[in-house]
Amino acid sequence: MGSLFCILTIMCALPREPEKPLYFTILTVASIILLLANWILAIIEYPSLPSVIPSHFNSIGTVDGYSNKVTVFLLPSVASFTLLILLLVAGQLNPMREARILKVIGFLTALLFLLIEVFLLYAAKTGHTPQHFYLVFMLSGIMVIYPFIEMIVDRKRQK
């Protein structure tokens, strides 16, 4: 939770650039809300988790690794650090396209970490493989393909 407050403090201290569009702020706030949801979910569910929980899934969504239940806080921690870096870098970029790409990637990253956390908690509580695990791969694919689509669209706009 401390890392979330660190993100908010740093973001508030950064100078605001009036030329940045409104959706930059919307994406940032949405990313932080997803990150908060990840932390809240981990904190609320922690007491009811078994002492050993799934910590890794193979490519078809079957659990193939287990860890102590404290690892439920690993995903929100990594998500906080990743989002902090993405938002700080995006805030310093001047070209709008690159900043937009990083803002969208930051949002998708926060969503991906939350999705994985939900699947991890589901598998821990039920002992079953999550049915919609393919969503993790779809979201990961979108995160990889999105910057290339942005570049292609940008080139077509310039012609």
Backbone as ProteinMPNN parsed JSONL, in Angstrom:
{"seq_chain_A": "MGSLFCILTIMCALPREPEKPLYFTILTVASIILLLANWILAIIEYPSLPSVIPSHFNSIGTVDGYSNKVTVFLLPSVASFTLLILLLVAGQLNPMREARILKVIGFLTALLFLLIEVFLLYAAKTGHTPQHFYLVFMLSGIMVIYPFIEMIVDRKRQK", "coords_chain_A": {"N_chain_A": [[0.821, -1.185, 0.0], [2.023, 1.154, 0.653], [3.572, 1.756, -1.563], [1.696, 2.595, -3.382], [0.845, 5.032, -2.318], [3.225, 6.331, -2.612], [3.375, 6.52, -5.422], [1.17, 8.235, -5.879], [2.006, 10.528, -4.458], [4.346, 11.282, -5.819], [3.273, 11.754, -8.351], [1.6, 13.919, -7.822], [3.461, 15.831, -7.201], [4.748, 16.306, -9.574], [5.118, 18.636, -12.25], [2.23, 19.915, -13.876], [1.241, 19.506, -17.2], [-0.356, 21.52, -19.39], [-0.961, 20.972, -22.054], [-1.44, 18.296, -22.354], [-3.815, 15.829, -23.149], [-7.186, 15.227, -21.836], [-7.783, 12.499, -21.618], [-5.379, 11.386, -20.825], [-5.215, 11.877, -18.095], [-7.495, 10.469, -17.329], [-6.772, 7.819, -18.029], [-4.606, 7.505, -16.28], [-5.821, 7.758, -13.732], [-7.631, 5.615, -13.894], [-5.826, 3.492, -14.054], [-4.631, 3.652, -11.539], [-6.848, 3.146, -9.937], [-7.355, 0.462, -10.653], [-5.001, -0.635, -9.66], [-5.313, -0.09, -6.932], [-7.564, -1.698, -6.478], [-6.391, -4.184, -6.821], [-4.623, -4.304, -4.606], [-6.488, -4.055, -2.483], [-8.084, -6.317, -2.877], [-6.172, -8.344, -2.422], [-5.551, -7.842, 0.291], [-8.045, -8.158, 1.568], [-8.695, -10.831, 0.951], [-6.581, -12.305, 1.972], [-6.659, -13.332, 4.769], [-8.434, -15.517, 4.528], [-7.23, -17.348, 2.894], [-5.684, -20.513, 2.058], [-2.711, -21.921, 3.637], [-0.809, -22.536, 1.713], [-0.63, -21.483, -1.583], [-1.545, -21.323, -5.116], [1.052, -20.266, -7.281], [1.997, -20.093, -9.787], [1.091, -20.558, -13.178], [0.733, -22.792, -15.938], [0.94, -22.766, -19.581], [-1.659, -23.457, -20.342], [-3.197, -22.754, -18.265], [-3.175, -24.369, -16.041], [-2.329, -24.99, -12.696], [1.029, -24.982, -11.769], [2.867, -24.441, -9.86], [3.49, -23.703, -6.44], [3.256, -21.594, -3.522], [3.937, -19.91, -0.375], [1.203, -18.283, 1.275], [1.687, -15.588, 1.587], [2.722, -14.661, -0.732], [0.648, -13.645, -2.165], [0.692, -10.961, -2.071], [2.687, -10.284, -3.75], [2.077, -9.815, -6.508], [0.51, -7.333, -6.434], [2.575, -5.699, -5.461], [4.607, -5.815, -7.433], [3.093, -4.84, -9.539], [2.619, -2.23, -8.623], [5.21, -1.111, -8.635], [5.844, -1.379, -11.374], [3.83, 0.159, -12.59], [4.411, 2.652, -11.471], [6.923, 3.228, -12.66], [6.163, 3.25, -15.421], [4.258, 5.371, -15.457], [5.778, 7.532, -14.553], [7.748, 7.737, -16.543], [6.12, 8.153, -18.805], [5.051, 10.61, -18.12], [7.195, 12.283, -18.524], [7.718, 12.279, -21.199], [7.743, 13.985, -24.283], [6.837, 13.804, -27.027], [3.572, 13.201, -28.083], [2.569, 10.743, -29.03], [4.275, 8.699, -28.034], [3.957, 9.1, -25.281], [1.224, 8.611, -25.055], [1.129, 5.908, -25.79], [2.568, 4.756, -23.648], [0.876, 5.438, -21.499], [-1.449, 3.971, -22.121], [-0.37, 1.389, -22.14], [0.384, 1.271, -19.46], [-2.156, 1.279, -18.213], [-3.203, -1.133, -19.279], [-1.355, -2.896, -18.199], [-1.843, -2.665, -15.432], [-4.429, -3.702, -15.436], [-3.893, -6.31, -16.339], [-2.315, -7.368, -14.217], [-4.22, -7.294, -12.176], [-6.108, -9.093, -13.187], [-4.615, -11.479, -13.223], [-4.2, -11.744, -10.484], [-6.83, -12.154, -9.6], [-7.373, -14.627, -10.838], [-5.43, -16.174, -9.562], [-6.293, -16.083, -6.887], [-8.796, -17.27, -7.193], [-8.071, -19.882, -7.994], [-6.694, -20.626, -5.693], [-8.693, -20.647, -3.74], [-10.675, -22.387, -4.721], [-9.409, -24.573, -5.823], [-9.502, -25.204, -8.44], [-8.738, -24.842, -11.946], [-8.756, -21.651, -13.439], [-11.403, -20.804, -15.66], [-11.302, -18.929, -17.733], [-8.653, -18.394, -18.452], [-7.303, -17.831, -20.756], [-7.67, -15.16, -21.23], [-5.568, -13.807, -20.062], [-3.462, -14.248, -21.847], [-4.537, -13.077, -24.127], [-4.726, -10.38, -23.339], [-2.028, -9.857, -22.819], [-1.038, -10.174, -25.408], [-2.323, -8.038, -26.695], [-1.042, -5.939, -25.401], [1.51, -6.178, -26.452], [1.111, -5.871, -29.207], [-0.207, -3.424, -29.496], [1.555, -1.003, -29.439], [2.739, -1.193, -32.003], [0.533, -1.006, -33.694], [-0.262, 1.599, -33.113], [1.963, 2.981, -34.18], [1.717, 2.369, -36.91], [-0.792, 3.5, -37.528], [-0.18, 6.158, -36.956], [1.735, 6.717, -38.916], [0.142, 6.546, -41.195], [-1.519, 8.713, -40.761], [0.255, 10.811, -41.102], [0.768, 10.797, -43.793]], "CA_chain_A": [[0.0, 0.0, 0.0], [2.925, 2.291, 0.713], [4.029, 2.098, -2.906], [0.612, 3.327, -4.025], [0.936, 6.404, -1.831], [4.436, 6.873, -3.238], [2.987, 6.887, -6.782], [0.308, 9.42, -5.818], [2.802, 11.664, -4.001], [5.228, 11.695, -6.91], [2.458, 12.309, -9.424], [1.113, 15.232, -7.405], [4.595, 16.744, -7.167], [5.184, 16.598, -10.932], [4.41, 19.777, -12.837], [1.174, 19.536, -14.817], [1.404, 20.064, -18.533], [-1.707, 21.8, -19.861], [-1.214, 20.475, -23.407], [-1.782, 16.868, -22.32], [-5.278, 15.675, -23.235], [-7.923, 14.752, -20.672], [-7.737, 11.042, -21.485], [-4.162, 11.019, -20.093], [-5.609, 11.861, -16.691], [-8.452, 9.372, -17.155], [-6.005, 6.566, -18.033], [-3.814, 7.451, -15.047], [-6.736, 7.491, -12.615], [-8.136, 4.251, -14.063], [-4.72, 2.589, -13.705], [-4.472, 3.686, -10.085], [-8.017, 2.444, -9.376], [-7.097, -0.971, -10.83], [-3.943, -0.99, -8.717], [-5.957, -0.105, -5.61], [-8.41, -2.901, -6.427], [-5.479, -5.317, -6.651], [-4.189, -4.294, -3.202], [-7.644, -4.308, -1.613], [-8.427, -7.726, -3.052], [-5.163, -9.152, -1.723], [-5.681, -7.625, 1.741], [-9.309, -8.746, 2.035], [-8.708, -12.285, 0.776], [-5.444, -12.94, 2.639], [-6.973, -14.163, 5.938], [-9.198, -16.727, 4.208], [-6.471, -18.208, 1.986], [-4.938, -21.61, 2.676], [-1.316, -21.534, 3.884], [-0.073, -22.692, 0.451], [-1.505, -21.074, -2.685], [-0.907, -21.382, -6.436], [1.864, -19.091, -7.584], [2.371, -20.115, -11.198], [0.218, -21.314, -14.065], [1.377, -23.1, -17.211], [0.334, -22.084, -20.732], [-3.09, -23.748, -20.475], [-3.871, -22.28, -17.073], [-3.088, -25.327, -14.951], [-1.368, -24.594, -11.66], [2.224, -25.821, -11.755], [3.768, -23.966, -8.814], [2.816, -23.274, -5.207], [4.067, -20.808, -2.594], [3.298, -19.454, 0.844], [0.123, -17.348, 0.954], [2.186, -14.211, 1.602], [3.011, -14.27, -2.114], [-0.524, -12.97, -2.733], [1.046, -9.537, -2.125], [3.747, -10.089, -4.741], [1.531, -9.189, -7.714], [0.273, -5.9, -6.251], [3.856, -5.005, -5.289], [5.227, -5.697, -8.76], [2.219, -3.944, -10.312], [2.866, -0.862, -8.15], [6.517, -0.686, -9.142], [5.757, -1.274, -12.835], [2.997, 1.317, -12.916], [5.185, 3.84, -11.096], [7.905, 3.479, -13.716], [5.47, 3.624, -16.659], [3.636, 6.692, -15.337], [6.831, 8.546, -14.465], [8.36, 7.887, -17.87], [5.111, 8.758, -19.689], [4.912, 12.016, -17.738], [8.363, 13.042, -18.972], [7.822, 12.245, -22.659], [7.169, 15.113, -24.965], [5.965, 13.41, -28.14], [2.293, 12.698, -27.592], [2.349, 9.345, -29.383], [4.987, 7.841, -27.085], [3.315, 9.245, -23.971], [-0.063, 7.916, -25.15], [1.413, 4.467, -25.778], [2.919, 4.355, -22.281], [-0.311, 5.546, -20.645], [-2.313, 2.829, -22.421], [0.339, 0.196, -21.659], [0.259, 1.303, -18.001], [-3.513, 0.839, -17.881], [-3.321, -2.561, -19.597], [-0.521, -3.618, -17.229], [-2.6, -2.714, -14.173], [-5.532, -4.636, -15.673], [-3.318, -7.657, -16.414], [-1.947, -7.803, -12.866], [-5.459, -7.55, -11.434], [-6.674, -10.317, -13.738], [-3.813, -12.606, -12.722], [-4.489, -11.852, -9.046], [-8.158, -12.767, -9.474], [-7.218, -16.043, -11.19], [-4.648, -16.818, -8.502], [-7.165, -16.235, -5.725], [-9.817, -18.256, -7.552], [-7.45, -21.212, -7.935], [-6.354, -20.904, -4.293], [-9.9, -20.902, -2.945], [-11.497, -23.484, -5.241], [-8.59, -25.711, -6.248], [-9.753, -25.438, -9.861], [-8.112, -23.956, -12.921], [-9.687, -20.632, -13.93], [-11.919, -21.139, -16.985], [-11.006, -17.906, -18.736], [-7.24, -18.053, -18.341], [-6.865, -17.331, -22.058], [-7.718, -13.699, -21.192], [-4.213, -13.341, -19.726], [-2.689, -14.244, -23.087], [-5.114, -12.069, -25.025], [-4.324, -9.067, -22.849], [-0.583, -9.752, -23.058], [-0.876, -9.96, -26.843], [-2.729, -6.659, -26.997], [0.017, -5.057, -24.904], [2.659, -6.272, -27.36], [0.729, -5.419, -30.546], [-0.707, -2.05, -29.466], [2.495, 0.03, -29.904], [2.936, -1.303, -33.45], [-0.675, -0.463, -34.32], [-0.151, 3.056, -32.967], [2.957, 3.484, -35.137], [1.153, 2.242, -38.258], [-1.836, 4.514, -37.648], [0.49, 7.452, -36.962], [2.34, 6.904, -40.243], [-0.93, 6.805, -42.158], [-1.985, 10.08, -40.513], [1.261, 11.74, -41.598], [0.806, 10.79, -45.267]], "C_chain_A": [[0.868, 1.253, 0.0], [3.385, 2.729, -0.66], [2.96, 2.88, -3.662], [0.64, 4.793, -3.589], [2.162, 7.097, -2.401], [4.115, 7.337, -4.659], [2.172, 8.174, -6.769], [1.086, 10.665, -5.414], [3.682, 12.195, -5.119], [4.431, 12.34, -8.033], [1.944, 13.702, -9.079], [2.23, 16.272, -7.436], [5.067, 17.122, -8.57], [4.426, 17.802, -11.474], [3.383, 19.294, -13.868], [1.412, 20.243, -16.135], [0.02, 20.276, -19.136], [-1.997, 21.226, -21.248], [-1.54, 18.985, -23.459], [-3.302, 16.728, -22.329], [-5.884, 15.066, -21.975], [-7.805, 13.237, -20.5], [-6.439, 10.559, -20.837], [-4.485, 10.901, -18.608], [-6.559, 10.701, -16.416], [-7.726, 8.031, -17.115], [-5.187, 6.409, -16.756], [-4.694, 7.095, -13.859], [-7.273, 6.063, -12.693], [-7.064, 3.224, -13.687], [-4.54, 2.509, -12.194], [-5.649, 2.984, -9.398], [-7.831, 0.93, -9.497], [-6.022, -1.455, -9.853], [-4.489, -1.055, -7.29], [-6.823, -1.35, -5.438], [-7.555, -4.142, -6.199], [-5.023, -5.427, -5.193], [-5.345, -4.663, -2.268], [-8.059, -5.77, -1.671], [-7.451, -8.629, -2.293], [-5.323, -9.038, -0.204], [-6.939, -8.301, 2.285], [-9.266, -10.271, 2.004], [-7.612, -13.006, 1.56], [-5.834, -13.815, 3.834], [-7.677, -15.483, 5.604], [-8.457, -17.688, 3.273], [-5.846, -19.377, 2.741], [-3.469, -21.203, 2.812], [-0.434, -21.666, 2.647], [-1.052, -22.388, -0.685], [-0.788, -21.255, -4.019], [-0.102, -20.115, -6.684], [2.289, -19.045, -9.044], [1.404, -20.992, -11.964], [0.986, -21.627, -15.345], [0.58, -22.456, -18.347], [-1.138, -22.397, -20.934], [-3.871, -23.393, -19.211], [-3.865, -23.239, -15.903], [-2.016, -24.868, -13.964], [-0.18, -25.549, -11.696], [3.277, -25.327, -10.767], [2.976, -23.457, -7.629], [3.796, -22.512, -4.327], [3.263, -20.512, -1.34], [2.259, -18.388, 0.49], [0.555, -15.885, 0.983], [2.475, -13.724, 0.178], [1.811, -13.622, -2.8], [-0.245, -11.462, -2.855], [2.139, -9.247, -3.148], [3.214, -9.38, -5.985], [1.2, -7.71, -7.516], [1.569, -5.097, -6.088], [4.542, -4.774, -6.626], [4.41, -4.748, -9.634], [2.454, -2.486, -9.914], [4.167, -0.318, -8.71], [6.455, -0.454, -10.662], [4.957, -0.034, -13.24], [3.709, 2.621, -12.569], [6.169, 4.207, -12.199], [7.217, 3.962, -14.999], [4.878, 5.032, -16.581], [4.681, 7.803, -15.241], [7.473, 8.79, -15.825], [7.379, 8.572, -18.819], [4.942, 10.246, -19.386], [6.056, 12.885, -18.226], [8.5, 13.088, -20.492], [7.132, 13.448, -23.268], [6.331, 14.697, -26.169], [4.707, 12.733, -27.621], [2.101, 11.214, -27.873], [3.013, 8.426, -28.371], [4.357, 7.908, -25.697], [1.98, 8.507, -23.955], [0.133, 6.406, -25.086], [1.722, 4.011, -24.362], [1.732, 4.45, -21.329], [-1.233, 4.34, -20.863], [-1.668, 1.537, -21.922], [0.273, 0.132, -20.133], [-1.11, 0.819, -17.542], [-3.668, -0.664, -18.115], [-2.499, -3.42, -18.631], [-1.247, -3.747, -15.895], [-3.759, -3.701, -14.285], [-5.03, -6.083, -15.7], [-2.955, -8.186, -15.027], [-3.19, -8.106, -12.024], [-6.104, -8.857, -11.899], [-5.925, -11.552, -13.231], [-4.074, -12.827, -11.237], [-5.841, -12.527, -8.81], [-8.077, -14.26, -9.78], [-6.453, -16.809, -10.114], [-5.527, -17.076, -7.272], [-8.267, -17.265, -5.989], [-9.254, -19.674, -7.434], [-7.114, -21.592, -6.497], [-7.581, -21.299, -3.485], [-10.689, -22.115, -3.417], [-10.697, -24.738, -5.574], [-8.76, -26.039, -7.718], [-8.987, -24.439, -10.72], [-9.137, -22.92, -13.375], [-10.108, -20.937, -15.371], [-11.481, -20.163, -18.071], [-9.55, -17.451, -18.691], [-6.684, -17.492, -19.654], [-6.874, -15.801, -22.101], [-6.351, -13.092, -20.864], [-3.378, -13.239, -20.997], [-3.224, -13.23, -24.081], [-4.669, -10.669, -24.618], [-2.829, -8.839, -23.058], [-0.31, -9.489, -24.534], [-1.241, -8.551, -27.253], [-1.641, -5.689, -26.562], [1.232, -5.055, -25.822], [2.322, -5.643, -28.711], [0.359, -3.934, -30.574], [0.311, -0.998, -29.937], [2.724, -0.008, -31.418], [1.723, -0.747, -34.206], [-0.656, 1.059, -34.26], [0.819, 3.633, -33.989], [2.427, 3.437, -36.564], [0.1, 3.317, -38.492], [-1.216, 5.904, -37.734], [1.131, 7.724, -38.326], [1.296, 7.215, -41.3], [-1.476, 8.211, -41.984], [-1.04, 11.101, -41.126], [1.289, 11.816, -43.111], [-0.246, 11.666, -45.866]], "O_chain_A": [[0.502, 2.279, -0.575], [3.57, 3.92, -0.909], [3.282, 3.732, -4.489], [0.474, 5.69, -4.416], [2.146, 8.304, -2.645], [4.531, 8.422, -5.062], [2.437, 9.093, -7.544], [0.857, 11.742, -5.963], [3.759, 13.403, -5.343], [4.851, 13.347, -8.603], [1.863, 14.568, -9.95], [1.978, 17.454, -7.669], [5.72, 18.151, -8.74], [3.239, 17.974, -11.196], [3.653, 18.371, -14.637], [1.743, 21.428, -16.174], [-0.704, 19.308, -19.368], [-3.161, 21.011, -21.589], [-1.884, 18.471, -24.524], [-3.996, 17.433, -21.597], [-5.184, 14.469, -21.157], [-7.736, 12.743, -19.375], [-6.391, 9.432, -20.344], [-4.078, 9.945, -17.948], [-6.444, 10.029, -15.391], [-8.026, 7.192, -16.265], [-5.084, 5.309, -16.212], [-4.344, 6.221, -13.066], [-7.362, 5.376, -11.675], [-7.369, 2.204, -13.069], [-4.324, 1.431, -11.641], [-5.462, 2.305, -8.388], [-8.116, 0.195, -8.552], [-6.124, -2.547, -9.294], [-4.162, -1.97, -6.534], [-6.815, -1.979, -4.38], [-7.952, -5.047, -5.466], [-5.036, -6.514, -4.615], [-5.185, -5.49, -1.371], [-8.35, -6.385, -0.646], [-7.865, -9.563, -1.607], [-5.236, -10.042, 0.504], [-6.902, -8.94, 3.337], [-9.747, -10.926, 2.929], [-7.716, -14.211, 1.787], [-5.376, -14.955, 3.911], [-7.524, -16.463, 6.333], [-8.999, -18.729, 2.902], [-5.515, -19.254, 3.92], [-3.031, -20.246, 2.173], [0.583, -20.981, 2.54], [-2.147, -22.947, -0.749], [0.44, -21.333, -4.055], [-0.535, -19.018, -6.33], [2.878, -18.06, -9.488], [0.954, -22.028, -11.475], [1.801, -20.82, -15.792], [-0.349, -21.688, -18.098], [-1.817, -21.657, -21.646], [-5.059, -23.695, -19.101], [-4.481, -22.962, -14.874], [-0.94, -24.417, -14.356], [-0.35, -26.767, -11.659], [4.435, -25.74, -10.826], [1.917, -22.852, -7.791], [5.004, -22.744, -4.374], [2.074, -20.818, -1.253], [2.425, -17.668, -0.495], [-0.15, -15.028, 0.451], [2.472, -12.521, -0.085], [1.945, -13.101, -3.907], [-0.88, -10.775, -3.655], [2.477, -8.087, -3.384], [3.839, -8.436, -6.466], [1.576, -6.894, -8.357], [1.649, -3.949, -6.525], [5.002, -3.669, -6.916], [4.972, -3.947, -10.381], [2.483, -1.606, -10.774], [4.216, 0.809, -9.204], [6.958, 0.552, -11.162], [5.364, 0.72, -14.124], [3.608, 3.595, -13.315], [6.237, 5.361, -12.622], [7.632, 4.957, -15.593], [4.986, 5.801, -17.536], [4.487, 8.889, -15.787], [7.711, 9.937, -16.205], [7.766, 9.476, -19.559], [4.715, 11.046, -20.294], [5.904, 14.102, -18.332], [9.309, 13.852, -21.017], [6.067, 13.87, -22.816], [5.213, 15.188, -26.325], [4.776, 11.804, -26.816], [1.532, 10.498, -27.048], [2.392, 7.475, -27.897], [4.239, 6.89, -25.016], [1.639, 7.854, -22.969], [-0.616, 5.707, -24.403], [1.199, 2.991, -23.914], [1.598, 3.615, -20.435], [-1.737, 3.759, -19.902], [-2.346, 0.686, -21.346], [0.12, -0.952, -19.571], [-1.213, 0.041, -16.594], [-4.194, -1.381, -17.264], [-2.898, -4.533, -18.288], [-1.262, -4.822, -15.296], [-4.041, -4.446, -13.347], [-5.672, -6.975, -15.145], [-3.259, -9.334, -14.703], [-3.202, -9.064, -11.251], [-6.59, -9.636, -11.079], [-6.542, -12.549, -12.856], [-4.161, -13.968, -10.783], [-5.974, -13.371, -7.924], [-8.653, -15.071, -9.055], [-6.787, -17.95, -9.795], [-5.498, -18.163, -6.695], [-8.623, -18.04, -5.101], [-9.883, -20.553, -6.846], [-7.237, -22.758, -6.121], [-7.51, -22.19, -2.639], [-11.308, -22.802, -2.605], [-11.246, -25.839, -5.604], [-8.227, -27.039, -8.198], [-8.64, -23.345, -10.277], [-10.279, -23.277, -13.667], [-9.272, -21.288, -16.203], [-11.309, -20.563, -19.222], [-9.253, -16.27, -18.869], [-5.697, -16.757, -19.646], [-6.17, -15.203, -22.914], [-6.019, -12.002, -21.329], [-2.667, -12.254, -21.2], [-2.452, -12.594, -24.799], [-4.278, -9.867, -25.466], [-2.415, -7.742, -23.433], [0.549, -8.675, -24.874], [-0.55, -7.936, -28.065], [-1.348, -4.725, -27.269], [1.908, -4.035, -25.953], [3.157, -4.954, -29.297], [0.591, -3.261, -31.579], [-0.041, -0.164, -30.77], [2.884, 1.039, -32.044], [1.877, -0.093, -35.238], [-0.992, 1.73, -35.236], [0.534, 4.662, -34.601], [2.659, 4.362, -37.343], [0.098, 3.971, -39.535], [-1.683, 6.74, -38.507], [1.069, 8.846, -38.828], [1.521, 8.036, -42.189], [-1.862, 8.843, -42.968], [-1.481, 12.142, -41.615], [1.782, 12.797, -43.668], [-0.344, 11.766, -47.089]]}, "name": "protein", "num_of_chains": 1, "seq": "MGSLFCILTIMCALPREPEKPLYFTILTVASIILLLANWILAIIEYPSLPSVIPSHFNSIGTVDGYSNKVTVFLLPSVASFTLLILLLVAGQLNPMREARILKVIGFLTALLFLLIEVFLLYAAKTGHTPQHFYLVFMLSGIMVIYPFIEMIVDRKRQK"}
